[in-house]
Structure formats: C-alpha cells, structure tokens
C-alpha cells in the first residue's frame, strides 16, 4: 500500500490518495474470478466506504502463479 500526503495551507498534513496493491498467489485458471471480485470488492469494504468520499483510493493486483 502506498499513500500520498499533502500539507494544507495551515501546515496540517492530510492523506489525499491511497493505492492498494494486492499480490495474489493463485493459478491462472482463477484469473476470471479474481478479476470479477476485484471489480466490486471495494464497494463491500467498510473502510473504503467510510473514507472514499475524502480520500482517493485505488486498487490493483498482481497474480503470482
């Protein structure tokens, strides 16, 4: 996971962006399922739903077979 912070005009540092990178260990035969789940998983995540309005959150994955 990586994040980007910015300093506000009043000197307070705030989180602006978070990028989550999943490293998945699975066979290629699971690729379609992984893609399908990745497409909707954030909408079912309580943390994402709590902060997505104020912090830009992106996700990606790498399949390691």
N, C-alpha and C positions, 0 to 999 in steps of 0.2 A: 504494500500500500504506500502510495506517495501522496503528499499533500502540498498545497501552495498556500502560503500565508501572505498577507499584505498589512502594512501599517496604515492605520487610519490617520486622518489629519490631527487627531488629538493624541497620537502616539500609541494607541492601543493596537496590538497585533490581533488580527482575526483570520480564521480559516476561510478561504474562498473556494478552494477546489480540493476534492479528494478523488484519487484514481485507485481502484482496487484491481489487482491483477491476481487471478486465480491460477494456480499451477495444478492441473488435474492429471492424475495418473489413471488412465483407462485405455482400453483398446479402441482402435479406430471404429469398430462396429458400434460403439456408443456415441459416435460423433453427432448424429442427428438428435438424439435425446439430449445431449449436453447443450447443443445449440438452442433447442426449444426451451429448455429450462432456463438457460442464461437470458433468453429474451424476456422472460416475465418474472424472474426471481426477485428483482429489486422491489417490485410493486407489492410483494408479500413480506418484505423485510421491515420490521418495526423501526429499526434505526434509520433506514433510508427514508421511510415515510415521515419520520419525526423531523428530519433535518433537510430534506431535499428542497424545501422552499427557500432556504437561506444559504445553502452550500451546494455548489455544482458537483454532483457525484457521477462518475463514470466507472464502468467495469469492463474488463476484458478477460480472456482466459487463454491459456496455452495448454494444449493437450499433449501430455507426455505418455507415450505408449510403451 
